[in-house]
């Protein structure tokens, strides 16, 4: 792991330890959650799809937006044509809240992604217990064994999984578990800087039968067009939307509508 990622994961592990309950209890809560929605089907529709993110801050940019009403923002995203709502639940660096995910999931009809750093089995069950339909797994934060185990568990629980990669070696690792969805994150986890060529260089390396997502650093229609040409079926956008005066207009602009 990179130093930036190590710092985030260390904080996540402390926070998980503070809220952890017996595994049987979290399994029971996961089993009682509302049935998961099909995130893969939501992304695999005609045209480029957008995963619209509720994001208050980030390690690279600091505070982005207060987002006092995440439900209203989520509903704006849904009405503007978002395929999936992404909700940050990591609190220390991103200002996320698990409560946001619960409230958003209850207020929209489309699938919801839990955007967090999943590095324990407990968090996988917790993700389903919160109501998430799609879960993020970051290859750089996991061993091969962890990635396989958490992916299998998540799918057994009915969730889809977005496997996130940042370079060619991580793509090779990800392909070993035959995922249905892979996202290329243009942000370098070592420097927190954006690699402008990430989508162009990495998306074509992912087999076409896998649904490909372009993540991070997207603010213009031209960037979306380049991602599309490189093979992206969907884009994940947070900062551009939460900073936009009108998120609905921003979504239409990015998608060229």
HELIX and SHEET records of a PDB file:
HELIX    1   1 UNK A    3  UNK A   19  1                                  17    
HELIX    2   2 UNK A   23  UNK A   32  1                                  10    
HELIX    3   3 UNK A   39  UNK A   43  1                                   5    
HELIX    4   4 UNK A   70  UNK A   79  1                                  10    
HELIX    5   5 UNK A   98  UNK A  107  1                                  10    
HELIX    6   6 UNK A  121  UNK A  129  1                                   9    
HELIX    7   7 UNK A  139  UNK A  141  5                                   3    
HELIX    8   8 UNK A  144  UNK A  156  1                                  13    
HELIX    9   9 UNK A  168  UNK A  175  1                                   8    
HELIX   10  10 UNK A  198  UNK A  202  1                                   5    
HELIX   11  11 UNK A  203  UNK A  205  5                                   3    
HELIX   12  12 UNK A  221  UNK A  230  1                                  10    
HELIX   13  13 UNK A  239  UNK A  242  1                                   4    
HELIX   14  14 UNK A  247  UNK A  255  1                                   9    
SHEET    1   A 9 UNK A  49  UNK A  54  0                                        
SHEET    2   A 9 UNK A  84  UNK A  88  1                                        
SHEET    3   A 9 UNK A 111  UNK A 115  1                                        
SHEET    4   A 9 UNK A 134  UNK A 138  1                                        
SHEET    5   A 9 UNK A 160  UNK A 165  1                                        
SHEET    6   A 9 UNK A 181  UNK A 185  1                                        
SHEET    7   A 9 UNK A 211  UNK A 215  1                                        
SHEET    8   A 9 UNK A 234  UNK A 237  1                                        
SHEET    9   A 9 UNK A  49  UNK A  54  1                                        
SHEET    1   B 2 UNK A  57  UNK A  58  0                                        
SHEET    2   B 2 UNK A  62  UNK A  63 -1                                        
END                                                                             
